[in-house]
Amino acid sequence: EAGVAQSPRYKIIEKRQSVAFWCNPISGHATLYWYQQILGQGPKLLIQFQNNGVVDDSQLPKDRFSAERLKGVDSTLKIQPAKLEDSAVYLCASSLASGGANEQFFGPGTRLTVL
Amino acid sequence: QQPVQSPQAVILREGEDAVINCSSSKALYSVHWYRQKHGEAPVFLMILLKGGEQKGHEKISASFNEKKQQSSLYLTASQLSYSGTYFCGTGLYLTTDSWGKLQFGAGTQVVVTP
């Protein structure tokens, strides 16, 4: 079974530039998550999709971050414009369904460096 | 609200045991445990549900104390491969407000030496 795919793996940009990350979840997984993991910290949920609808984006900085999940499969997370504090690893995860009883499968992440 | 993990770090010799704790101030439905090696994605270890039994994965087991809203992860007879950062993720009941999202602790770094 293929895992969660993410690209790019690494990205270096200057502040105020834009960047986009792509995620392809495990086939059949209805729930998709984007996490931000700052060095030395645990993952922080940015946004959660159930199929192609957003069910939680309470911690997403909506003035600069946006995300969409097309046709309930792939997802894109965008930052525009980027700030220095956005430097982090952005993890995508998926699970069969929402709810705390479902295992989340993580992708390899995208390491973003903002200069 | 983010759960609190302790200790922040632990150094073990191969074969030694360790306990990692995860505490929450809220009533929990589930506790997830993940291990992350440097530069890699978190890997699922186990889920404990309210009212469920103690779980195990190889020589790693965990328990969930519902009264204290606390979970403990037990590393028994540690191996070099156990090195990494262990995160607990706590889940509330599935509601229209929570959707069962996980709040992750800051992690416990485990180093197992020969």
Chai-1 contact restraints between the chains, C-beta under 6 A:
chainA,res_idxA,chainB,res_idxB,connection_type,confidence,min_distance_angstrom,max_distance_angstrom,comment,restraint_id
A,Q41,B,A106,contact,1.0,0.0,6.0,A-B,restraint_1
A,G42,B,F87,contact,1.0,0.0,6.0,A-B,restraint_2
A,G42,B,F104,contact,1.0,0.0,6.0,A-B,restraint_3
A,G42,B,G105,contact,1.0,0.0,6.0,A-B,restraint_4
A,G42,B,A106,contact,1.0,0.0,6.0,A-B,restraint_5
A,G42,B,G107,contact,1.0,0.0,6.0,A-B,restraint_6
A,P43,B,F104,contact,1.0,0.0,6.0,A-B,restraint_7
A,L45,B,K101,contact,1.0,0.0,6.0,A-B,restraint_8
A,Q48,B,K101,contact,1.0,0.0,6.0,A-B,restraint_9
A,V55,B,W99,contact,1.0,0.0,6.0,A-B,restraint_10
A,D56,B,W99,contact,1.0,0.0,6.0,A-B,restraint_11
A,D56,B,K101,contact,1.0,0.0,6.0,A-B,restraint_12
A,S98,B,W99,contact,1.0,0.0,6.0,A-B,restraint_13
A,S98,B,G100,contact,1.0,0.0,6.0,A-B,restraint_14
A,G99,B,L94,contact,1.0,0.0,6.0,A-B,restraint_15
A,G99,B,G100,contact,1.0,0.0,6.0,A-B,restraint_16
A,G100,B,Y29,contact,1.0,0.0,6.0,A-B,restraint_17
A,G100,B,S30,contact,1.0,0.0,6.0,A-B,restraint_18
A,G100,B,G91,contact,1.0,0.0,6.0,A-B,restraint_19
A,G100,B,G100,contact,1.0,0.0,6.0,A-B,restraint_20
A,A101,B,S30,contact,1.0,0.0,6.0,A-B,restraint_21
A,A101,B,L49,contact,1.0,0.0,6.0,A-B,restraint_22
A,E103,B,F44,contact,1.0,0.0,6.0,A-B,restraint_23
A,F106,B,A41,contact,1.0,0.0,6.0,A-B,restraint_24
A,F106,B,P42,contact,1.0,0.0,6.0,A-B,restraint_25
A,P108,B,A41,contact,1.0,0.0,6.0,A-B,restraint_26
A,G109,B,A41,contact,1.0,0.0,6.0,A-B,restraint_27
